[in-house]
Amino acid sequence: MTGISTSAMRQFCADIISMHRGTKITIMVIADLLALPFCILIAMLLRVGDFSLATHYGPASYLLVAVVTIAAFSMSDLYRAVIRFIDQRMLAVTGFTLAIAAICVYIVLFALNDEKFPRSVLAIYWFIVFSYVVASRIMVRNFLRKLMSPPARDAVAIYGAGETGASLALTMRTSNEYRPVCFFDEKHVLNERTIAGLRVFHTDRLVEMVNAMCIRSIVIALPSVSPARLRDIVQRLADAGVTTKILSRLVDLADHGRQHPEAIRALKFEDLLGRPPVPPRVDLFSRCVRGKTVLVTGAGGSIGSELCRQIVTLAPSRLHLLDHSEFALYTVRQELESRFPGIAIEAHLGSVCNASLVERILRRDHIHTIYHAAAYKHVPLVEANIVEGLRNNVLGAQVIATAAERFKVDTCVLISSDKAVRPTNIMGASKRIAEMIFQAAAARFATRTTFCMVRFGNVLGSSGSVIPLFQRQIAQGGPLTITHPDVSRYFMLITEAAQLVIQAGAMAEGGDVFVLDMGDPVRIADLARTMIVMSGLKEKTSAHPEGDIAIKYVGLFPGEKLNEELLTDGEVFPSEHTRIMRMKEHALRPAILETYITCLMMACDTNDRTMIESMVKAIVPEYTPQRPMEPKQILISSELSKQPLLKRLAAFRI
């Protein structure tokens, strides 16, 4: 019976909503014409205190005030507003217009010197009518929404009972996606208080209330929370067995009365490892880009594409894209042209090792700035294909440096890697040779091009990052594969890395090696456990066989380091930017380096690994090939595995 009644009510609401707009307005006007005289009567009774005196002025006076009120409502567009989406601003405008109407009536009565009509009734009437408007419209709005909207999903709680959390709770109530049931807050003074209609519980009662109220997920509504504190909160919520989400931006209830789909999102690893953002220095950020012609090699890659996104925001006169991947080049060009149709963008398909192609680009259009991001970066793949890795990374840098000098490019920036420091693999050694090529180019007496290199570690979310791999493995049910329990890496947000690269290039004086401040390294094992927690799962171990995802150690890859480095033994200086260091390192003379590279390419023609490694060692003396470690050689510390994962991360300055 209840189901039939609910169905009938929903059909009735649907019929009302589908009515012609004029019919709806007529119904609202008639309802107000019937209700407003009673509002005047109540105001009179409150003023004179006697029913006979209140009705002494006759129905014409009551009807006149009601008509004036409806005219005020019409002027405020109250009747044109859609009741289901009526908001605070519309009600405020209605109240203001109603007040003006009451004042006008008061002025007329004062001018007529009508002593019979008690003018203070108008003030009482305003409060009563405004209360009627608010109550009637809100009741109808909630009634329609409740019947027309599907049932809300599982109960959610809000972590943080501040102003942001209260606004979020009000917004959630207009959404059929979330059903807020309570707040959790760390302040003892708020415990058992009521905010925005919801009870606040101290976080000490987190597990108790999650079980009692069947809470499945919690939304963190702390707009200025630090990554360190956020890690602690996530660990606490994970221990309570709930899914964690975060409020990325608050959409006011007035915005059509619904929750924006991007306002509440799943927690990202960047949220836990990010650092307080430092806005780019405008003078540095735009110096080599604004109004200039820019070339980005490897434009379809993770770093290259992000560089392009940052560059187009700075209004270059023209942006050239170069990449050997047709799909990657097509994708980034389509994105840039759709977002910035006013920027001239040219896409060039081909290898950076193709000197004639690079020279054709530079000859046809005077290039002011080059960002050379094209390189093979995946360590195991390059280690297994050393000839192609060396040719692409070394010859590519040589082609770009030679062409930049020949065609008088103003600034040429090499995107390097932390793996170039005391390299143990061919990829790192090739990047160090590329750095030396740029250093040699800067050392030439006649050059007018400013060459520099920017060195940094891994970027979160890049195509070769371990994070996408872990995400796929979690989706498949595990296990998460890690080479060694103690392996660690530097991580940086890709947006911040691209912005710092552009600013570093603007500070170059020639031959500089800029090193980006990457914070402290992150243990990959901690990263894996964090991602398991963020997925709402638990690690499966011998001590906890009921867990969801296991971690498996597979041994170091060929040439892989346990810990990466950013600095060599060269001199380190501060730069104009707080997160960029400047280094001066030893460089070979251009003629000697060129001879070495010629010999290296000849060695590559033989495909003799021993000869190739010997030649690489001659160019990069600190290159020390590292052989893989077998899984059985890995000793896992039981004490280390027992430490709470996010408490270890909490000490990181990231």
N, C-alpha and C positions, 0 to 999 in steps of 0.2 A: 504494500500500500504506500509505504514511504517512497519507494522507487518511482511509483506512478505519479505521486504528488510532486516529487522533485522534477520529474520529466515535464510535467504540465507547467510547473513554475518556470522552468527554463524556456519552454516554448512561449510562455506569456512574455518573458523578458525579451526573447528574440523578436516577438511581434512588436513590442514597444520600440526596440532599437531600430527596427526596419521601417518605422513610421516615417512619413514625410516630415521634413524639418518644420514646416509651417504648422502642421498638426501638433507637434511636440510643443512648440512655442505657445500655441493657443491653450493647451492643457496647463502649462505652467502659469500662464497669466490668469486663467480662471481659478486655479488653486490659490494663487496669491491674493486675488480679489476676495476670495472667501476667508482667507486666514488673516489678512491685514486688519480688517475692522476689529477682529477679536484682540489683536495686538494693541490697538488704540484703546479698546475697552479696558484691558488689563493695565495699561499705563495710567488711565484715568482713575481706576480703582486704587492703584498704588498711591496716586497723588491726592485724591479727595477723600478716599476711605469710605465712600457711601455709594451704593449702587444707583440710587435715584438721582444723585447729583451727577454721577458718571454718565447716565443716559439722558441728562437734561438737554444736551446740545443737539440732539436729534440725529437721525441716520445720515442726513446730507453731509454733516461735518465729517463723520467717520468715512463716508465714501469718498469725499474730496481728498482727505489725507491719504487714503489708499491709492487713489488715482495718481496723486503726486509721487507717491512712493514707487509705483510701478513705472512711471516715467523715468524716475531716477535709476531704477534697475535696468531699463532699456538703454539709457545713456551709458551705463557702465558695461554694456554688452553681456550682462548676466544671462539673458535669454538665448544668446547666440552660442554660449559656451556649452561644450559637450559634458554632460553631468558626470559621465564615467571618468573623465579626465580633468575634472575641475580641480584647481590648485589654490594655494594660499594667495598667490598674487591676484587672482580673479576675485577672491573673497575680500581682499584688502581694498581693491579698487571699488568694489560694491559698497563697502562700509564707508569709504571716503565720499563717494557720490551721494549716499544716503545722508551723511552728515551735512553736505552742502545743501541738499533739499530741505532738511530740517531747519537750517539757518535761514534759508530763503523764506520759508513759511513764517518763521519767527519775525523776520524783518517786515514782512507784509502785515502781520498782526500788530506789530509795534507802530507801523506807519498809520494803520487804521485806528490805533488807540483802542483796540478791543480789549476791555478789561475783563470781560466775562470768561474768555477762554484762558485757562491757566497755561501759560507758556512753558513752564517747567515740565509739562507733560511731554513736550517734544524731545527733551533729553532722555526721559525714561523710555519713551517710544523708540528712540534710536537703539538703545541697548536691547530692548525686547525684539525688535524687528531683525536686528543683526544676528541675534541668537537664533531666531527662527530660520533665517536664511542659511546660516552655517549648519544648523542641525538637520534641516530638511534636505539640503543638497548632499551633505555627507552621508546621511542615512540611505538616500536613494543610490548614491554612488557605490557604497559598500554592498548594498543589497544586490545591485546588478552585477558587480564584480564577483561576488561570492557565488551567485548562481551560474553565471556565464563562464567562469574560469574553471579549468580542471583542478582536481585536488592537488594541494601542494605536495612536494616530495618529502623526503625524510626530514626529521627535525634537525636544525642546525643551531649552534651556539655562536656567540660573538665574543672574541677575546679582545677585551679593551672596552671599558664602559665610559669612555670619554665622549667628547662632543661628536667625534667621527663615528664612534660605535653607535651612539644614539641616533644619528642621522641615518646610518646604515639600517638600523632596525626598522625605522619608519619607512624607509624605501623598500625593504624586503617585504613588508606587509602588503605592498601594492603589486608584488610579483607572485606568480603562481609557481615559481621555481624553488623558492626558499620559504621555510616556515621557522622563523626565529622563536626559540623557546626560553633563552636565558642569556645572561652575560657572565663572563669570567673576568675577574680583574685582580691584580696583585695588591691593590690598596685595601687594607683592613677596614678603613672607614666606610667603604662602599658595601661591605658584606651585608647581605640581607636587605639592601635598599632596593627601591624600584626605580628604574630609569626607562623612559619610553615605553612604559607598560610591561617591562620584563624584569624579573628578579635578578639581582646581581649576587653571584657567589664568589667567594675567595678562591684563588687557584689551588689552595690546599685541598679543596673539596672536589677537584677536577674529576678524579676517577669515580668518586661516589655519585656525583650528579650525572656523569656521562652514562653510567649504568642505570641509574634510577629513571632518567628521562629518555633513554634509548637514543642518545645523540650519535649520529653517524659522522658528522663533519663539523669542523669549527673554522670560522672565518676570522683571520687576524686583522683587526681594524686599528692598527697603530701606525699612523702615517709617517712618523719620524723615528721608527725603531732602527737601531743599529744592527748590522749583520751579526755581530757577536751575540747580542741579546736574542735576535731572531733564531739563531741556532739553538740556544737554550730552550726557547719556547717550543720549537719544532720537536726537539728531543722529548720534552715533557708531554706534548700532545701525542707523540708516537707511542710513548709508554702507556698512555691512556687508551690506545687502540682506536683513535679517530683519524679521519682524513683531514689534512690541513689545507686550507685555501687562504688566499691573501687578498686584501682590498687594494687594487692598483689605482683606482680613482673613483671618487664618490660622485654619483649622479644624483642631483637633488630630486626630491619627490615631485617637484613641479615639472620636471622634464617628462611630460606626458604620463606621469604616474607609473612608470615602469622601470625596471632595473636594466641598465645598459649591459649588453652581453659581455663587454670587456671589463666591467667594473670589478667583478669577482673572478679570479682566475686561480688555476692551480699554482702552487709554489714552484718556482724555478730555482735551479741550482745557483743561478746568478744572484738570487736574492740572499743566499747564505754566504757567498764568497765575494760579493761585490764590496766596493769601498765607497765611502762618501764621495759623491760626484764632484769633480772640479771642472767648472765651466771652462771651455777653451778660451785662451786669451785672443781676443778679436784681432789684435794687430799681428800676432803670429799666425793665427789660423787662416787668415785670408791673404797674407803677403804674397805667397807663390801661386795663388789660384785666381783671385778675383780679377776679372777682365783679361785673363791670360789663356793661352791655349795649352792644354794639359794632355799628356799621354799616360795611360795606365796600362802596363803590361800584366798579363795574368788577370785581366779584368773580370773574368768569370769565376775566379776562385773566391774563397772565403774572405781573405784580406783584401784582394783586389776589388771585389764587388762592393765591400763596405767603404773602401777608399772612394770609389765612384759615387756612392750615395752621399758621402760627406762633401765631396768636391762640388757636386751639382747644387748644393745648398748655398755655395759661395759665389754663384753667378760667374763661372768662367766664360770666356768668349766662345770656346769650343772644347769639347772633350772627345779625345780619341781613345777607343778601346781596342786592345789587342789580346787575342787568346787563340789557342789552337783547338779548343773544344767548341764545336759548332753549337751544341745545345746550351752550354754555359754562356757563350757570347750572346746568343739569341735571347736567353732568359734575362740577363742583366740589361741588355739594350731595351727590351720591351718594358721592363720595370722603370727604367730611368725616363724613357720617353713618355710613358703614361703619367708619371708623377711630375715631371718638369718639361712640359711640351715646348717651353720657350728656349730651352738650351739646345744648341746645335751639338748633336752627338753623331760620331762616325765610328762604325764597328769594322775592324779589320781581322779577318780570319787567317791565321797562320802561326808559325812558330817564331819565337823570339830569336831563335838561332839563325833565321833566314835574314842575312845581312841586307840583301837587296830589297826585301819587303820593308824592313825597318828604315832603310835609307829613303825609300820611296815615300813613306809616311812623313818623314822629317823634311824631305825636299819639297813636297807639295804644300805643306802648311808649316809655317815657322812655329815650332814647339818651344814654349817657354820653360815648362816644368815636366819632368818625367818621374813617375813613381814605378820602379821596377820590382813588381811583385811576382813575376812569372818564375816558378821553380818547382821542381819535384821535391816534396817535403816528407813523404811517408818513409820513415827510416827502414823498416824491413823490406819494402819494395825496392828502394834504391840500393840497399845492401845486396839484394838478389839480382839487380840489374845495374851494376856499377858503371858500365860503359855509357848507357843512355842517361843515367843520373848525372855523371860528370859532364857529358857533352851538353846537356840541357842547361845545367846550373852554371857551368863555367863559361862555355861558349856564349850562352845567352847574356851573361853579364859583360863579357868582352865585346860583343856586338853592340850592346846598348851604350857602353862607355865610349867606344870608338865613334859611333854615330853621333852621340851627344856632343862630343868635342868637335867633330868635323862640322856639324851644322849649328854650332854656337848656341846650344841650349843653355838657358840661364842656370837652372838647378836640376840636378839628377840625383835621385834618392834611391838607394838600394834597401829593400826590405830583407833584413837578415834574420838570424835565429840564434837562440841561446846555445843551440847544438854546435855552433861554430867555435865555441870556447873549449879549448883542449878536446878536440873532437875524438870520438871513439868509433865513428862510423863514417861511411863515404858521404852521406848526405851532409853531415856537419862539416866535414872537410871541404866539400864542394862549396858550401856557403862561406867558409873562411877564405877560400881562394877567390870567390867573388868579391869579398870585402877587400882583399889585397889588390884585385884589379881596379877597384874604384879608388883605393888609396894611391896606387901608381898613377892613375889618370889625373888625380888631384895634384900629384907632385910634378907633373910636366910643366915646364916654365911658361910655355906659350898659351896654356889653356885659359879660357875665359869662363868655362863652366865650373860651377861649384858642385863638387861631388861630395856626398856624405852617405853614411850607412846608419840604419836604425835597427837595433838588435833587441828582440824581446822573445818571450817564451810562448806557451800555448795560449790560444784564445778560446774562450768558452763557446761551445756550439759550432765550431768550425767543422768542415766536412771530415777532416782527419782526426778530430778530437775523440777522446775516449768516451765522452758523455753520450753521443749518439749510439756508440757501440753498446754501452751499458743499457740504454733505453731499449734497444732492440732485444738484448738478452733478457731483460726483465719481462718484456712483452711475451717472450717465448718460454717463460718459466724458469730461466736460469740454465746453468750457473753463470755468474759473472766471472770472466776470466781476467786474471791479473798476473803480470809476469813475476812479481816478487812482492812480499808483504811490506818491504821498506822502500819501494820505489816511490819517488816524489817528483812533482813537476810544478813549475810556475804557471799560474793561470791569470788571464786578464780578460775583461769584457771586450768583445770585438769592436764595439763602438768607441770605447775609450782608446784602444790601441790605434785605430785609424786616425782619430783626432790628434793623438800625440805624434804619430808619424808625420802628419801634415805640419804640425807646429815645429817639430824637430828640423824638418827640411828648411823652414824659414830662418832658423838660427845658424845654419851651417856656414862655416868660413872656408871649408875646403879640406877634405881628408878626415873629417870628424867621424868618430864612431859614437853614436848616441845610444845610450842604454836606457830603456824605459824602466821605471820603478814598478816592479811586479809584485811588491809585497813579499810575503814569506811563502815558501813552497808548500804544497798540499800533498799529503800522502794519498796515493791512488786508492789504497785500501779504505781509508776514511771516506774518500769520495764515493766509492762503491756502496759502503754502508749507509751513507747519507742518502743516496738515491733510492736504496731499498726502503728506508724510512719514509721518504717523501712519497713513495708509491703506495703507502699504507700497508706495507708488508713487513715481515720480520726475517732476519737472517737465519738460515738453516745451518746449524753447527752440530758437532757431536754432542755438545752439552744441551742443545735445543733442537732435537731432530724433528720437532713439530713445526719448525719454521717454514717459510715459503721459498726463499731464494738462497742458494748456496754460493759461496765464493771459492773459486778454484785457482790455485797458483800454477802457472804453466812454465815458468822459467823465463829468464831474460831473452829477448830476441837478439839476433846477431847485431853487434854494435850498439846495443842499448845500454845507457848508463842508469845507475841507481838514482843519482841526483844530478840535475842539470846545473850549469853555472851561467852567470851573466857577465862576470868581470874577469879579465885576464890580469897579467902582472903589469899592464900599462898604467900610465898616470890617469887618475880620475879627477874631474873638475865638476863643480856645479855649473848649471846652465841658467838661462833666464827663466826656465820653467821648473817648478818645484818637483815634478815627477819625471824629469829627464836629466840624466847625467851625461857628461861629455868625456870621451876618452881619447887619448893619443896613443897609438900602438905602433909597434915596429912594422915597417913596410919594406918590401924589396924594391930595388930600383926598377923602373919600367922595362928597360932592355933585358935585364936578367929574368924578370918575371915572364916576359913574353917568350923568351927562349924555353923556360921551364914548361910553359903551357903548350908550346909546340911539341915538346918531347912527350908531354902527358897525352896529348891527342894521338901521337904516334903509338904510344903504348896501348891506348884504347883500341887502335886498329888491330892489334895483335890478340885482343881479348884475353890476355894473360893476366890473371888477377894478381899474382905475385909481383909482376913487373909494374902493373898499374899502382898497386899499393906502395911500392918502393918509390915511384915517381911522386905520388901524393905526399909521402913522407918527406921527400926532398924539398917540396914546396912548403909544406906545413909541418915543421919539425915536431910540434906537440901532438901530432896525430898518432894515436896509439890504438890500433885495431883491437876490439874486444870480442872475445868468443862467447857464444851463448852459454848460459848456466842451465844445467839439467834440472828438471823439477825436483828430483830426489835430493839435490844438493841444497834445496831451500829449507832452512830451519825457521820454524815459526815460533815466536816467543809466546808462551801461554799467558804470561803476564800482560803482554801487549794486547792480545786479543780480548782480554777481559775488560780493558778500559772502555768506558762509555764513549761511543764514537764522536758525538758532537761536543763532549767536554774536551776531547783532544783538539778538535777544530776551534774551540773557543779561544785558544791561546794564539791563534794565527792573526797577524796584523794585515788583514786583507779587506 
